[in-house]
Amino acid sequence: MHTIRLKISDKVYDKLIWLLSKFNKDEIEIVSDTENYTETKEYLENELNEILNGKASFHTLEEFDKNIEDTIRADETQI
């Protein structure tokens, strides 16, 4: 599948979206335009690959809470 980016005039935007909506989702997917879409996609693909390859580390909710509390305590002492 290919991805293209277009700059579209406000005059024809609605018509183009209407036309694209006539295709099946397997044929055309409308991807929202964000400035950092490509970077975000690459980051998420890398994260997914780490999970699938068993290289990702996971934390329990208790570990997360402890890390947050430690960070807050450290920041409080700096104030």
C-alpha positions in Angstrom: 0.0 0.0 0.0 1.2 3.5 -0.8 0.8 6.7 1.2 0.5 10.1 -0.4 0.1 13.6 1.1 -1.9 16.2 -0.6 -2.6 19.9 -0.1 -6.2 20.4 -1.0 -8.1 23.6 -1.6 -11.1 24.2 0.7 -13.2 24.3 -2.4 -12.7 20.7 -3.4 -11.9 19.1 0.0 -15.5 17.9 0.7 -15.8 16.5 -2.8 -12.5 14.6 -2.6 -13.4 13.2 0.8 -16.8 12.1 -0.6 -15.1 10.4 -3.5 -12.5 8.7 -1.3 -15.2 7.5 1.1 -16.8 5.4 -1.8 -13.8 3.1 -1.7 -13.5 0.1 0.6 -11.3 0.5 3.6 -9.0 -2.3 2.2 -8.5 -0.1 -0.9 -8.1 3.4 0.7 -7.6 4.5 4.2 -7.8 8.2 5.1 -5.0 9.0 7.4 -5.2 12.1 9.5 -2.6 14.7 8.8 -0.3 15.6 11.6 3.1 17.3 11.5 4.8 14.4 13.1 2.8 11.5 11.8 5.7 9.8 10.2 7.9 10.1 13.2 5.1 8.9 15.5 4.4 5.9 13.2 8.1 4.9 13.1 8.4 5.2 16.9 5.3 3.1 17.5 6.5 0.5 15.0 9.8 0.2 16.8 8.0 -0.1 20.1 5.8 -2.9 18.7 8.8 -4.7 17.3 10.5 -4.6 20.7 7.4 -6.1 22.3 7.1 -8.8 19.6 10.8 -9.6 19.8 10.7 -10.0 23.5 13.1 -7.0 24.1 10.5 -4.7 25.8 10.5 -4.3 29.6 7.2 -4.1 31.4 6.3 -2.7 34.8 3.5 -3.4 37.2 1.1 -0.8 38.3 2.7 -0.8 41.7 6.1 -0.2 40.2 4.7 2.7 38.2 3.1 4.2 41.3 6.4 3.9 43.2 8.3 5.6 40.4 5.8 8.4 40.2 5.9 8.9 44.0 9.7 8.9 44.0 9.7 11.5 41.2 7.3 13.7 43.0 9.3 13.5 46.2 12.5 14.4 44.4 10.9 17.4 42.7 9.3 18.6 46.0 12.7 18.8 47.7 14.0 21.0 44.8 11.3 23.6 45.4 
